[in-house]
Amino acid sequence: MNSKASQIKKNQPVIKCESVYKIFGENAEKMLKSSKGKVDAKVFQDAGCVVGVNSASFEVYEGEMLVIMGLSGSGKSTLLRCISRLTDTTSGKIYIDGEDLLALNSKELIELRRNKMGMVFQSFALLPHKTVLENIAFPLQVKGSSTNDSIKRAMEMVELVGLTGRENYFPRELSGGQQQRVGIARSLAVEPDIWFLDEPFSALDPLIRKEMQDEFLRLQSLLNKTILFVTHDFHEALRLADRIAIMKDGIIEQLDTPANIVLNPATDYVRKFTEEVPREKVLKIESVMDPFEGDQDLSDLQVSKDAIIETVAEEVLSQQKPVAVLDKEGKIVGVLNCSTILHILFGDRPAKNNND
């Protein structure tokens, strides 16, 4: 689970949504206007409309990975398509780097997509008659890059996603995971600032999916992109996200850090997602540590705030005294008590959550 959200600079957001609605149906705009922003999905459905996104407002900052998740029909992919303007919104405002996305004309929108956005979808959409290298180079050639420059850049992407030696293979000669790597490399070739991924791993078997998640986290650690990642898999969301937005019937039920969603679900719907989560496998020490008072008698054992609880639980439980929690510089930033570990492993939710 990636959790650098607290380190993200809170300056101008890369993406900003203000009361975004997407309602499908002939009378959508008229009904939305008459509802004065209070949209009841059932009422709209009875009138022949389908509510895709219902008053979505949030911001995404540079280098942040926001995972949008929910079950089928929750509106997660529709929201992503609105933000990339593949689908027109019914109402609301969307800003990309402070620029009004909905005010752009067709030419300006094409330029924005070419220069700032990369997209990866569930279907790999590779060109079957082109090799791996040619597939990756294709969007660069569309942008006007020379053949030599586009091939050179494509080779760099082949190496980045671990497909060296397969650059001259055709898609039919690749496994599902390898095809997905080509799709990822192709979207990265244009060096997008913003990366949209819509269930990119859902068609893969569990083992390959885990490998692709590992690869994705590795790429993000190198590239530090601003990412919107859509999934229906809560464990995938916990593993990848800086923050998670959980959607139901077009509404964002909760948008928070993975730790806060697991420890403090805002609604019954969110709570259902968290009930079966083995918290010790997903929560970091910093999510459950207590404040350091300064004069406490501590154990000789010290643990990192970024350690997953499961990896240190046995050692902590063997200590008689509280354990110091250290940051990357070796400074004590909190303490971990045996009682907290016992709560996580066997009991109720810990009441403390001071660091998210």
Order of alpha helices (4+ residues) and beta strands (2+ residues): beta-alpha-alpha-beta-beta-alpha-beta-beta-alpha-beta-alpha-alpha-alpha-beta-alpha-beta-alpha-beta-beta-alpha-alpha-alpha-beta-alpha-beta-beta-alpha
